[in-house]
Structure formats: C-alpha cells, structure tokens
Amino acid sequence: MSDKINRRSKIKAHIRTKITGTAERPRLTVFRSNAQIYAQIIDDVKGVTLASASSLGSKDKVTKSEQAAAVGKLIAKNALSAGINEVVFDRNGYLYHGRVKQLADAAREGGLKF
C-alpha cells in the first residue's frame, strides 16, 4: 500500500514542477478519495482557492463516475461565475482515467477551457 502512495507522491511532485496556476490561468486540481471526489481552482501566485466543488453534499444514490461528472459541471459553473474561463488541469498524480477523466470532461462541457 505504501508503494502506491509513494508512487503517487513522486508523480505528483513531478507534475507540480511543470504546472503552476496564475491569476490569468489558475490550476484546477482534483482529489479523489474512496468515496468522494473534490476539485479546486487555485491561484498559486497568491496561494488562494478561487472556486471549489465536491461530492460531499450529494444525497442521491449514483455511481462514483456520475458523482465526478456532477462535480465537474459544478466546478465549471463556480469558475465561470468567478470570472474564470481557462485553467490548467492538475490530475494530482492520478491516472487520467475513470473518475478523473469524467470530472475533466464534464468541466469542459460546462465551459472551462484546458
């Protein structure tokens, strides 16, 4: 189990050396737990979170992929209301597959560009 965590930490560190969010193009980062999924839009220059969304408030019985798609649409809506159109996608060491891909595709459908 610790090998998986160490592997993800190394990948995450490698990705973060290449990706930074600015005020013009902030970073959309994803955190995936066993039960929930979270997304934040972060300006790394100022160190502030500009918009966020998660699947915590969801009471519906839906699959995790459907939860991720709903969070993607919600983060896009929150970002557009905050005046953010373009972001840099940070998959946070996770494979671009499954729930992470569902969230990204839904955010694109919601109007975010990355």
PyMOL commands that set and color helices and strands:
alter all, ss='L'
color gray80, all
select helices_A, chain A and resi 2-18+64-81+99-109
alter helices_A, ss='H'
color red, helices_A
select strands_A, chain A and resi 27-32+37-43+48-54+88-90
alter strands_A, ss='S'
color yellow, strands_A
deselect
rebuild
show_as cartoon
